[in-house]
Amino acid sequence: MSTGVTTVSNSFTASVLGVPRIGPRRELKRAIEAYWAGRIDQAELASVAAALRTQQFADLRTAGLDSIPVGTFSYYDQVLDTAVLLGALPPRFDDVADPLDRYFAAARGNDAIAPLEMTKWFDTNYHYLVPEIAPSTTFSLHPEKVLAELKEALALGIPARPVVIGPITFLLLAKAVDGAGPLLDRLDELVPLYTGLLRLLHRAGAEWVQIDEPALVTDLSDEALHAVSRVYDELSGLTDRPAILVASYFGELGQALPALASTGIEGLTIDLVAGSSINVATVPALAGKLVVAGVVDGRNVWRTDLDAALTTLGTLLGSVGALAVSTSCSLLHVPYSLDNEPDLEPRLASWLAFAAEKINEVTVLARALRSEPVAGALLEARVALAGRRADPRLHSAAVRARLATLGPDSSRRAAAGSRRARQADRLDLPALPTTTIGSYPQTAQIRVARAALRKGEIDEAEYERRMRSEIADVIALQEKLGLDVLVHGEPERNDMVQYFAEQFDGYFASANGWVQSYGTRCVRPPILYGDVVRRAPMTVDWITYAQSLTTKPVKGMLTGPVTILAWSFVRDDQPLADSARQVALAIRDETVDLQAAGIRIIQVDEPALRELLPLRDADKPAYLAWAVEAFQLSTSGVSDSTQIHTHLCYSEFGEVIGAIAGLDADVTSIEAARSHMEVLDDLNAVGFDLGVGPGVYDIHSPRVPSVDEIVTSLRAALQAVPVERLWVNPDCGLKTRGTAEVEASLRNLVAAAAKVRAEL
């Protein structure tokens, strides 16, 4: 057991597990991109970052938190930061001399070096960089970042709690390369580094350290459970260390709860939004621990039911040594503050809590546990919750009645073989048809026009004229390059989910509710509060205009129901499956209207299919069943001669490969460049016999792939996919890339396809 550097008797009472880091007005995003562009130097970038941290520390202290996380700041990604901390960057980055530029090369690549792979952080829309562990990887400790941020916080008088990702989660999230064996076998190499880090943090003045182990809420092998006990017995056995708080989130700890409690750690966090408090009473060892109860939802934006949260907290009091209140996970996943939404309807705003408001909820609950007066805050929450429940906008009798009348045939199309024959006759495409995923670069002219419309400086007619001009340019570019199936480029769309949500009843959008998706990529998830109804056709005019400019097929571009929900803040008053069917019905109506307008190919993107997959095996079949059914409902209203495409990207797809086949899309384009075509083996393993476009161009890197690189990828793809089913396309949409870079890359893509066609 612990030697007790800090005990539960002098622990904290109110905290959060992490905070947003992009800046309330995306200041960090802009500074990093300015550094990449050479407009500012490292000193200026560091100054922006330090100012954001200083302000955030002050805000958290003023709000009433008595333990504040530090080290959660990142220039790009916390898992990449951990790889740097542990000296685990692959050797291909060694030639980049400057540490910061080496870090960004690992994140984004450069002209000569491919970046690390990117995938989703558990079941969220945040993307992390996947560490690569080879047999030759030699770990070493590089604690400069976390020590510097701890020193910075302590100098400001902040009750700082350093945060690092734990060794078990790091290895379970990493990827074995070059023939490396099971990565958990490398734990014994990491534990001494964490031992050294704990000693350094203790000497630097840290009283507590938070070690994040979210992987412990997944299904763990017996080996992994044993590792939990072994690792934390060893770490907690140190004498010169801070008190250890092991943080879990996104689900139930299950058997990892007693395993952790049996060690000498002083505290652990429990997600009581995604999980429950039932198991706490069954673990006697928790009577000597600090339990940090995550009763405020860190992933969604709804105001907390404070009365219910207090009831939950009350059930824990007799079972734990000390109790603190926190968010269920880091607030990285929600916007900064409702103060940035001055134009939001007051009634809607009263239902919401962004990061600042959630921090206040944490402190209210902690004060209530200390028997301090909070009656006013509790009453305000009750009134807001009652108003939300009673609002008539939450329910549409018409859409519910329509869904109730749909039979099982509403989600079925004819057999794939007969569809393929009819589509081939109608489309007359060459072997290895080339296309792109949907979006083209959002030019300065597009952003200026959108801002001018928002400010009232131009009217809708002028905005539409400018967007049509952009569409004409994109069609002309694709014709010049020689692509076979074209897209309109989506200049009119602010975001692939928000664009549709703003045209649905049941949704509303924030003005400044920005959330980090990865690196400097920020999104503004719309907020689903009621039943979904499509008010009118959403894309038909734009797509038919684009189609009028060319004889080649132009794809209708839609976002699928699962992705619309995954990238929204969803209502919490009905099952997600019910919301998915409502969104699917709205998308179905759009596909029917596009077909009626003469569009021959319709793409319904579902990049988030893997993202929402539950973390426990027992919960996965039910999710996959309703997710596949929702996609089929959205795409089965068209005739067999209309070709349905879908797109998936930046996830590990092995676990959902059967569901991908179950979508029954005629063509599936899928991320494959960073993962070296691995997904094709998974598809073949489930007998996938539909069209597939494995990405041959990694659009999240500024590199322009050469013709030879793409030819190599296509030859590899042809080893797994017959030529009559293989498409050629980038990994994802091109919205975030530059125009010159895109043109060069697509020219090489078309040339590579032509070269491989000639070899057939």
Secondary structure, DSSP 8 states (H G I E B T S, - for coil): ----SS-GGG--SB--S----S-TTSHHHHHHHHHHTTSS-HHHHHHHHHHHHHHHHHHHHHHT-SSEEES---SS-HHHHHHHHTT---GGGTT--SHHHHHHHHHH--SS-----EEESTTSS-EEE--EE-TT-------HHHHHHHHHHHHTT--EEEEEE-HHHHHHHSEE-TT---GGGGHHHHHHHHHHHHHHHHHTT-SEEEEE-GGGGS---HHHHHHHHHHHHHHHT-SSS-EEEEE--SS--TTHHHHHHTSS-SEEEEETTTS-SGGGGG-GGGGGSEEEEEEE-SSS-B---HHHHHHHHHHHTTTSSEEEEEESS-GGGS-S-GGG-TTS-HHHHTTB--HHHHHHHHHHHHHHHTT---HHHHHHHHHHHHHHHH-GGG--HHHHHHHHH--GGGG----HHHHHHHHHHHH---SS-B---SB----HHHHHHHHHHHHTSS-HHHHHHHHHHHHHHHHHHHHHHT-SSB--B-TT-S-TTHHHHTTEEEEE--SS--EEEETTEEE---EEEEEEEE-S-SSHHHHHHHHTT-SS-BEEEEE-HHHHHHTSB--SSS-HHHHHHHHHHHHHHHHHHHHHTT--EEEEE-TTTTTT--SSGGGHHHHHHHHHHHHHHHHTTS-TTSEEEEEE-SS--GGGHHHHHHH--SEEEE--TTTTTHHHHHHHHTT--SEEEE--S-TTSS----HHHHHHHHHHHHTTS-GGGB-B--SS--TTS-HHHHHHHHHHHHHHHHHHHHH-
